Amino acid sequence: MAISVDFSDSSGVEVPGPERFVRLLAQCAQAIGVEGEAECNLSFVSPEEITVLNEEHMHHEGPTDVLSFAISFEPEFGLEIPRILGEILVCPQVAAANAPEHAGGSHNGSMQDEIALLVVHGLLHLSGMDHEIDEEAEVMESREQELLAEFYYGVSR
């Protein structure tokens, strides 16, 4: 099994150690049951970029911290083509602004902890989870915390 994560950064800010978020995404994808050859894109984008995408695709004004676009392309006829899970777009500037409100427990209120949370959150959206209904939100948040505890908190940050 191999999960390939393609990373790009057009955010305009330096986020230390982006490879840890790439590794986190790959580990969590495997933990939630992604099997076989699979690809996922992780991109850090600017507030301007995410604002345009948020308005275009979600019909919400202004920037957001994370957007996920699922693709889940399954090859036909037994071709050896990796499955494409989708793309997770994170805005580090919005993550940094939102981080203090999530401080507590293992989350130390840093931009890095917030980005880790957003990477896992985005992956769970790609897997079909949502948080529009309170019960779904509780399940999704619980799974986020389980994955972060296993693959991020306690691991060298």
C-alpha positions in Angstrom: 0.0 0.0 0.0 1.3 3.4 -0.9 -0.4 6.7 -0.3 1.3 9.5 -2.2 0.8 13.1 -1.0 1.6 15.9 -3.4 2.4 19.1 -1.5 2.4 22.7 -2.7 2.7 26.0 -1.0 1.5 29.3 -2.5 0.5 30.8 0.9 3.2 33.4 1.1 4.1 32.5 4.7 6.7 30.1 6.0 5.2 27.1 7.8 8.0 25.2 9.5 8.2 21.5 8.7 5.5 20.9 6.1 6.7 17.3 5.7 5.1 16.5 9.1 1.7 17.5 7.6 2.3 15.4 4.5 3.3 12.4 6.8 0.2 13.0 9.0 -2.1 13.0 6.0 -0.6 9.7 4.7 -0.8 8.0 8.1 -4.3 9.1 8.8 -5.5 8.1 5.3 -4.2 4.6 6.0 -5.8 4.6 9.5 -9.2 5.5 8.1 -9.0 2.6 5.6 -7.6 4.0 2.4 -6.2 0.9 0.7 -4.0 0.3 -2.3 -2.3 3.0 -4.4 -3.8 6.4 -3.7 -3.0 10.0 -4.2 -4.0 13.2 -2.4 -3.0 16.8 -2.8 -2.2 19.0 0.1 -1.9 22.7 -0.7 -1.2 25.7 1.5 -2.8 28.7 -0.1 -3.1 32.4 0.5 -6.2 34.1 2.0 -6.9 35.6 -1.4 -6.8 32.2 -3.1 -9.0 30.5 -0.5 -11.5 33.4 -0.5 -12.1 33.0 -4.2 -12.5 29.2 -3.9 -14.8 29.6 -0.8 -17.0 32.0 -2.6 -17.1 30.0 -5.9 -17.6 26.5 -4.4 -19.2 27.0 -1.0 -21.0 30.3 -1.7 -19.6 31.8 1.6 -18.0 35.2 1.6 -14.5 35.7 2.8 -11.6 33.4 3.6 -11.9 30.1 5.4 -9.3 27.9 7.0 -9.7 24.7 5.0 -11.5 23.4 1.9 -11.6 19.8 0.6 -12.5 18.7 -2.8 -13.1 14.9 -3.1 -12.3 13.2 -6.4 -12.2 9.5 -5.5 -11.4 8.4 -9.0 -11.5 4.6 -9.3 -9.7 3.1 -12.3 -11.7 0.8 -14.5 -10.8 -2.5 -16.2 -8.1 -3.3 -13.6 -5.7 -0.6 -14.7 -2.8 0.1 -12.4 -3.7 3.7 -11.8 -3.7 5.2 -8.4 -7.0 6.3 -6.9 -7.1 10.0 -6.5 -8.7 11.0 -3.2 -8.9 14.7 -3.8 -7.3 17.9 -2.6 -7.1 19.6 0.8 -6.4 23.3 0.7 -5.3 25.0 4.0 -4.8 28.7 4.6 -2.0 29.0 7.2 -2.9 32.7 7.8 -6.5 31.9 8.7 -5.3 28.8 10.7 -3.0 31.1 12.7 -5.8 33.5 13.5 -8.2 30.7 14.5 -5.7 28.6 16.5 -6.1 30.3 19.9 -9.8 29.5 20.0 -9.0 25.8 19.7 -6.3 25.8 22.4 -6.9 23.3 25.2 -6.2 19.7 25.8 -3.4 18.7 23.5 -3.9 21.6 21.1 -1.4 24.3 22.3 -3.0 27.1 20.3 -0.2 27.2 17.7 -0.5 27.6 14.0 1.1 24.1 13.6 -1.4 22.4 15.8 -4.2 24.1 14.0 -2.9 23.1 10.6 -2.6 19.5 11.8 -6.3 19.7 12.9 -7.3 21.1 9.5 -5.3 18.4 7.6 -7.2 15.7 9.5 -10.5 17.6 9.2 -10.0 17.9 5.4 -9.2 14.2 5.0 -12.3 13.2 7.0 -14.3 15.3 4.6 -12.7 13.5 1.7 -13.8 10.2 3.2 -17.4 11.4 3.3 -17.7 12.7 6.9 -19.5 15.9 7.6 -20.5 18.2 10.5 -23.7 19.8 9.3 -25.8 17.9 11.8 -24.8 17.9 15.5 -24.6 14.1 15.8 -22.3 14.0 12.7 -20.2 16.8 14.1 -19.6 14.9 17.3 -18.6 11.8 15.4 -16.2 13.7 13.1 -14.7 15.7 16.0 -14.1 12.5 18.0 -12.4 10.8 15.0 -10.2 14.0 14.5 -9.0 13.8 18.1 -8.3 10.1 17.9 -6.2 10.5 14.7 -4.4 13.5 16.1 -3.7 11.7 19.4 -2.2 8.7 17.5 -0.3 10.4 14.7 0.4 14.0 15.8 0.3 14.8 19.5 3.0 13.0 21.3 5.0 12.7 18.1 7.7 15.3 17.8 6.0 18.5 16.7 
